[in-house]
Amino acid sequence: YPERDFHLLDLGCGTGLLGLMLGKTQGAMIGVDASPRMIEQAARHGVYDRFHQVDLLDALRDTPAGQYHVIAALDVFIYVGELGQAIADAHRILRPGGRLVFSCESAPEDGPPVRIQPASHRYAHQRGAIEALCRAVGFAEIHVSDVDLRLEAGQPVKGFLVEAVKSAG
């Protein structure tokens, strides 16, 4: 989006770091977070057009089809177990050619597709299972790359970043 003209849904916007990094755009930037304190902090950046204080799964379920060019869910699916409905709803509310960009903590490929991490009590997902979910709901292109999501106790948390693109037609 070189013209910076797109509608963005930032799921689990937290303190608004994505909005801060992107700055103002020509389209609408909508933040969703369950925490009113996080939304208050995100609002201070002055780049979001509005906020919804709601669970991200409810936001996805209740949003009409074809609303957004981009949906971001960065470092938030660690709080959601099974992602099938979330990914299906994201596909539904994206415009043709739209992109779902999200991150997950990595779970071993030889175990269950979703597991709770013992130390953090957050969800980790298998890369292969997530790719299969994206294909199953109809994403035309799926790009996955390994990333260090953040540091915890001075150690990198291994994960992956997904960019799933909805068919343009």
C-alpha positions in Angstrom: 0.0 0.0 0.0 2.5 2.6 -1.2 -0.2 5.3 -1.0 -0.9 4.4 2.6 -4.6 4.1 1.7 -6.0 1.0 3.5 -8.3 0.1 6.3 -6.6 -1.8 9.1 -8.0 -3.8 12.0 -5.4 -4.1 14.8 -6.5 -7.0 17.0 -5.1 -6.9 20.5 -3.7 -3.5 19.8 -2.4 -3.2 23.3 -0.5 0.1 23.8 -0.7 0.8 20.1 2.8 0.0 19.0 1.7 -1.0 15.5 -0.2 2.3 15.0 2.8 4.2 16.4 5.1 2.4 13.9 2.8 2.9 10.9 1.7 6.5 11.7 -1.4 8.1 10.1 -2.8 6.4 7.0 -5.4 7.5 4.5 -7.8 4.8 5.5 -9.3 3.9 8.9 -7.1 2.3 11.6 -9.3 0.5 14.2 -7.8 -0.9 17.4 -9.4 -3.8 19.3 -8.4 -4.7 22.9 -10.1 -6.1 25.9 -8.3 -3.8 28.3 -9.4 -0.2 28.7 -6.0 0.7 30.1 -4.3 -0.6 26.9 -6.7 1.3 24.7 -6.1 4.5 26.7 -2.4 4.2 26.1 -2.9 3.4 22.4 -5.1 6.5 22.0 -2.3 8.7 23.1 -0.5 8.1 19.8 -3.2 9.9 17.9 -3.2 7.6 14.9 -6.1 5.2 15.5 -9.5 6.4 14.2 -11.4 4.5 16.8 -11.2 1.6 19.3 -13.5 -1.3 20.4 -13.0 -2.6 23.9 -14.1 -6.2 23.2 -12.6 -9.7 23.0 -10.9 -10.1 19.7 -12.9 -13.3 18.8 -16.1 -11.3 19.4 -14.8 -8.5 17.2 -14.0 -10.9 14.4 -17.3 -12.7 14.7 -19.4 -9.5 14.7 -17.7 -7.5 11.9 -19.5 -7.5 8.6 -17.8 -9.1 5.5 -15.4 -7.2 3.3 -14.4 -4.4 5.6 -10.6 -4.4 5.8 -7.6 -4.4 3.6 -5.3 -5.6 6.5 -6.0 -7.4 9.7 -3.0 -7.6 12.2 -2.9 -9.9 15.2 0.6 -9.5 16.5 1.7 -11.3 19.6 -2.0 -11.8 20.6 -2.9 -15.3 19.5 -0.7 -16.5 22.4 -3.9 -15.9 24.4 -6.2 -17.9 22.0 -6.1 -21.6 21.8 -7.8 -23.0 18.7 -7.6 -20.5 15.8 -9.8 -22.1 13.2 -12.8 -19.8 13.7 -10.6 -16.7 14.1 -8.8 -17.3 10.8 -12.1 -18.1 9.0 -13.7 -14.9 10.4 -10.6 -12.9 9.4 -10.9 -14.3 5.8 -14.5 -13.3 5.7 -14.0 -9.7 6.8 -11.1 -9.0 4.6 -11.6 -7.4 1.2 -10.5 -9.3 -1.9 -6.7 -9.2 -2.0 -6.6 -8.4 1.7 -3.9 -9.6 4.1 -4.1 -11.2 7.5 -0.8 -10.8 9.3 -0.3 -12.6 12.6 2.2 -14.2 14.8 2.2 -17.3 16.9 4.6 -19.0 19.4 6.1 -22.2 17.9 4.9 -25.5 19.2 6.8 -28.7 18.2 5.5 -30.3 15.0 5.5 -33.7 16.6 2.9 -33.0 19.3 -0.6 -31.6 19.5 -1.4 -28.7 17.1 -2.0 -26.3 20.0 -0.4 -26.5 23.5 0.0 -24.4 26.6 3.6 -23.4 27.3 4.5 -24.6 30.8 6.4 -21.6 31.9 4.3 -18.7 30.5 0.9 -20.5 30.3 0.4 -19.0 26.8 -0.6 -20.9 23.7 1.8 -22.1 21.2 0.8 -23.4 17.7 2.3 -25.7 15.2 3.4 -24.0 12.0 2.1 -26.7 9.8 -1.3 -26.7 11.5 -1.7 -23.0 11.1 -0.7 -23.2 7.4 -3.3 -25.9 6.9 -6.0 -23.7 8.7 -5.2 -20.8 6.4 -5.5 -23.0 3.3 -8.7 -24.6 4.5 -10.5 -21.3 4.9 -9.5 -20.2 1.4 -6.4 -18.0 1.6 -4.8 -17.9 -1.8 -1.2 -17.2 -0.6 0.4 -18.1 2.7 3.9 -16.8 3.6 5.4 -18.0 6.9 8.7 -16.9 8.4 10.4 -17.8 11.7 10.9 -14.9 14.1 11.9 -14.2 17.6 8.7 -12.7 19.0 10.1 -11.0 22.1 12.5 -11.6 25.0 11.4 -13.3 28.2 13.9 -13.6 31.1 16.5 -12.5 28.6 15.8 -15.3 26.2 14.2 -15.0 22.8 10.7 -16.6 22.4 10.6 -18.5 19.1 7.7 -18.1 16.9 6.6 -17.5 13.3 4.9 -14.7 11.4 2.2 -15.5 8.9 1.0 -13.3 6.0 -2.1 -14.9 4.5 -3.5 -13.2 1.4 -7.1 -13.5 0.3 -7.8 -14.1 -3.4 -8.3 -10.8 -5.4 -11.2 -12.2 -7.3 
